[in-house]
Amino acid sequence: MKITPIGIWGGYPNKNEATCAYLIEQDGYRCLLDCGSGVVAAVQNYTELKDIDAVIISHYHADHVADIGVLQHAAMVGMQLKEWDVPLPIYAHDKDEEGFAALSYKGVTEGRAIGAGDTLELGPFQVTFCETDHPVYCLAMRFTNGERTAVFTADTAWKDELVPFAESADLLVAESNLYEKYLGIIQGHMSGSQAGKLASQASAKQLLLTHLPQYGELSEILTEAKKTYSGDVAFAEIGKSYQL
């Protein structure tokens, strides 16, 4: 399983970059996790758009879906040129009826409903889902190929249920959007210390910090994560391939 960060930012992209998104690959199968601002441009550094087999959306905030429309237009052009296999499946929850309906477009993309507790067989992967603690319904995701496991928290505040969900993950990709001083003030997100605590309690083998803020001194978030997790921890690095 190869995992490539496409973007690492929360809320909006840093200059010339993209919001939080990941490309997950194995045996020629490619799944794009989230498709927010700047993602369609950025992901083309690592794959042709037509070679993406599926998209999974964690929730409908703009930093996770803003580029769905332009991806749909790329698929429409690809269909017209007979270069794409369509429809491209986009998996997301259907608790936001308007957001879910927008995933299906002119026969080139097709929204497919997922929810907490579901198991999705997706190419070489089995994907399960857990509801997070966020202002809107949002899904964490656990990918396994039968041998290795990667868990993505998506956007969330601390939630006890994420500990068993992330149990023994080879790679835990945890949102770390908050500096410690904002805990209890900004809702729906975790700090570096909480991401580390989750990795520690879940006995994860490696921790990547993602969904980062564009302000402040980022090293503080990494320092706090290292206080609560003694394993391998780093910021997710755009374009770096993590092999499991």
LINRA-V575178 format. One line per field, one symbol per residue. ss: DSSP state (~ for helix, > for strand, _ for the rest). phi: phi as a letter, one per 30 degrees, with the letter a starting at -180 (. if undefined). Layout:
ss: ???
phi: ???
//
This chain:
ss: _>>>>>>_>_________>_>>>>>>__>>>>>_____~~~~~_____~~~__>>>_____~~~~__~~~~~~~~~~~~~_______>>>>>____~~~~~___>___>>>>>_____>>>>__>>>>>>>_______>>>>>>____>>>>________~~~~~_____>>>>>__>_~~~________>~~~~~~~~~~____>>>>>_>______~~~~~~~~~~___>>>>_____>>>_
phi: .cbbdcbbcciaddeibbdeabccbahicbbccibddidddddddbadedcddabbcdacdedbbecedddddddddddddhccdbdddbcadcdcdddddddcbhicbbdbdbaeidbccbhdccccbbdccbebdbcdbbcbcjbbbbccdhdadebedddddceiddbcccdbdcdedcdicccibccdddddddddddhddabccbhdddbiceeddddddddcbcddbadeceidcccc
//
